[in-house]
């Protein structure tokens, strides 16, 4: 069995302090997210390499299947988003995506690129969403479910768990 949530949280906080080189930090982030998904029985798999692409992680929640891309950069471009969409669109219909971005901002148009003339098949997870998923009293599954419900209701893939929770508490 993997480490507990408190140990994962400590490693995440250390990674956020940026004391490791970028490639190593990204590799450790993937491992941390893998352990988090495994601890919540989401049956993760990592480093799947179909011809011509690499998939960081995949996981299953009930009958829903997800691909997860984890990025730790200063900027996420429209090209990054389209590359991930391409991975999803080449898979079984109904496969959903989670694009986890830490330390990054989306370039102009990157969020619109997720939905322009298309159905939404990807949720954007920010650093705040991972913070909440690793917090006591919360879980990755809880964050995922609320963000899915919001995307279904409002057609938006980028709202944070905190903003959705606060909005729905008021109503």
N, C-alpha and C positions, 0 to 999 in steps of 0.2 A: 504494500500500500504506500502511496505517496506521502509527502509531507503534509502537515495540517495547514489550514488556511492562514494561521498566524505566521508560520514560517514562510509561506508564499508571499504574504504581505510585506514581511521584512525584506525579502529578496527584491521585491518590486520597488520598495522605497530606496534600497541601495542602488538599483539600476537607474532610478530617476535622478539620483545625485550625479550620475554620469561619470563614474570613476572607472569605467571599462571602455575599451575602444568600440566604435560603432558596430562592427560586424559581430563581435562577441556579445555585445549588449542585445542585438537582434536575435542571435541564437538562443541566448538565455531567456529572452522574452517568450519566444516560441515554446521553450521547455516549461516555463512557468504557466503559460496559458494551457498547455497540454495537461499539466498536473491539475489545474483548476477544473478543467472540463472532466477529467477522469474522476476527480473527487465528487463530482455531481452526477456521476453515472451517465455522462453524455457520449460515451464510447468513442473517444477521439482516436484519430490516426494521424500520423504526421509524415511529411516528406514523401508524398505521393508524386511520382514523376511520369505522367503520361508523355508520349512523344511530343517534344517541342515546348513543354511547360513544366512548371513546378508548383505544387500546391502545398502551402505551409501546413495547414491542418484541415481535417474534415471531422465532422461529428454528427451525431444523430440524436434527436430529441423526439421520442415516440416514432411517428411515421414521417417526420420532417427531416430532411437531410441538408446539411450546410457545408460549404467550403469557407474557410477562414483565412484571410490574408492579414498578417501582422506587419506593420510598418512603423519604424521609429526614425523619423526624418524631420527636417525643418519644413518641407513643403510636399504636398501630395498634388500631383498634376492631373490634368484631364487624361493624359496618356496612361497614368497609373490606373485610373478608374476604368478606362476603356479596356485595358489589358485584363483587369479582373473580370469585368463583364463578359469579355470574350471567353474566359475560362468557364464561367457559369453557363453561358449559352451553348457551349459545346458538351454539356452534361445532360443527364436525364431531365426532362421537363419537370419543373417543380422544385429543382434544387435551388436553395437559397444561399445567399452570401452574407458574411459578416466581414466588413473591412475595418480592422482595428488600426487606428492611427494614433501614435503617441508623439508628443513634442512637435506636432505638425499643424499647419494650417492648410486648408484646401485652397488651391489656386482658383482664380476667377473662373467660373464655369464648371468646376469639378463636380459640385453637388448637382447642378442642372444636368450634367452628363449622365447621371444615374437614372434620370427619369425622362429626358427628352424623347418623346414619341415612343416610349417603351413602358411596359409594366415594370413596377419596382420589384427587383429580386435581390436587393442588397440593403442591409442595414449598416450604417456608419456608426462605429463605436469609438468614442473619444477616450482620452485619458480619464475623464471624469466617470465614464461608464465603467472602466476597469477598476477605478478607485472604489466605486460603489459595489461592484461584484466581489471585491476582496474585503469589503468591510464586514465587521460582525453584524449579524442580523439581516444580511442581504446575501444574494447568490447570483452567479452568472445567469442561471436559469430564470430567476426573477427579473433581472435586467432585460434579458432577451425577450421574455414574454410581454413585458410592458411595451417595449419598443416595437415588437411585432403588432401588438394590438393598436398602437398609435398609427403605425404605417398603414394598417388596414383601414382605420377610421378616417385618417386625414391625408393619406397619400404622401407622407413625408418620411424620408429615410434617415434624416440627420439630427432629429431632436434628441437631446440627452435624457437619460433616465430621470435625472433630478428635475429637469424642466417639465417633463411629462407628469411626473408624480405630483409636483407642486401645482400644476395646472388642474389636474383631476381632483386634487384635494379641495380646491376652491369651488369646484362645481358640484 
